[in-house]
């Protein structure tokens, strides 16, 4: 059974965005059983130091699947997708297109969105961040305007729901503190469509559960 | 035969870095024949407008392989690699590790390097760029320091040379205007090892050829 690592606690701005969400969602859609090991949890989890030996960048996620240890959300989602035609079609051309959009989400779109999120979440008070922000917003808007026509008249990026939609949706979610997705109604509808899937809801609830447990514990302390 | 799109002309700072290099290199290593269609070349190439209909972000590369049109350098390199055990090992665990490092190069390392390159190449004179630069340098240094131990005592990222090394090397090359790779001798030696391969040399010569032809034409005009 896949063992996925996730954080026991993260600040509110990251809750619902941490990238183990991608792995959980893929497993849910594929119907693959998985368990979660929490990092930084005294009860049965592992320490951040121990996790650093598994993931060289100390980032989440990483998984163990039998003897295999794997990191990078894109690689893990592809690893899971290869076990389910629900996420990766058997037809070679469709399969290649799904992989194309997986890389597009992570290499052509996420970097621009991540730059803006960094400015807004980590560097708000820095003068450079204020001056760079309009350009960073424009860079995101350009990409969203380029993606929108690709989704026009279709429910998902390639045929039916696939691993590409898992990555694209979770990349778009990083913009939740802005109105940028709403500026492109086709993309907003797409994101809503993907997020309304039971597999996404289960994955999100799974990630949030320890955070909510932690908050409840603090409230009663 | 694979048809790879590449630019007929780019500014000097981009020459030898444009991402069709990744596709050419993969084809060279795999021993797959390929041809190149130049964008913005009056003689037998296609216009930038026509290319925009093939690649939604107007970025290079894109390929045609039979009926399949594919963009995103990561997806194309994986598509080529799946046709050659020289680039993607058959053993499932090794294969997964190669794909892991492909995503790591493009999603965990390239965004930080690209941010620094943007500052240095596009925004040099902006006040925000000067103020952001030390942080951007630090972010790159952190990643390089995390990658170096992974290469300690080994020639390539996963066993023998693979598609992961094509992406990692071409990502590291984006730092050529800095001394950051030299700060990590293990990575510098790795990059040199990969770039000394005949497949890389042929790929680089292929990308540079129209640029040099254009420069010679200008010099004699």
Interface residues (C-beta under 8 A of the other chain):
Chain A: X56 X57 X59 X67 X68 X70 X71 X72 X73 X74 X75 X78 X79 X92 X93 X96 X97 X99 X100 X101 X102 X103 X104 X106 X107 X108 X110 X111 X114 X115 X126 X127 X128 X129 X130 X131 X132 X143 X146 X147 X149 X150
Chain B: X56 X57 X59 X67 X68 X70 X71 X72 X73 X74 X75 X78 X79 X92 X93 X96 X97 X99 X100 X101 X102 X103 X104 X106 X107 X108 X110 X111 X114 X115 X126 X127 X128 X129 X131 X132 X143 X146 X147 X149 X150
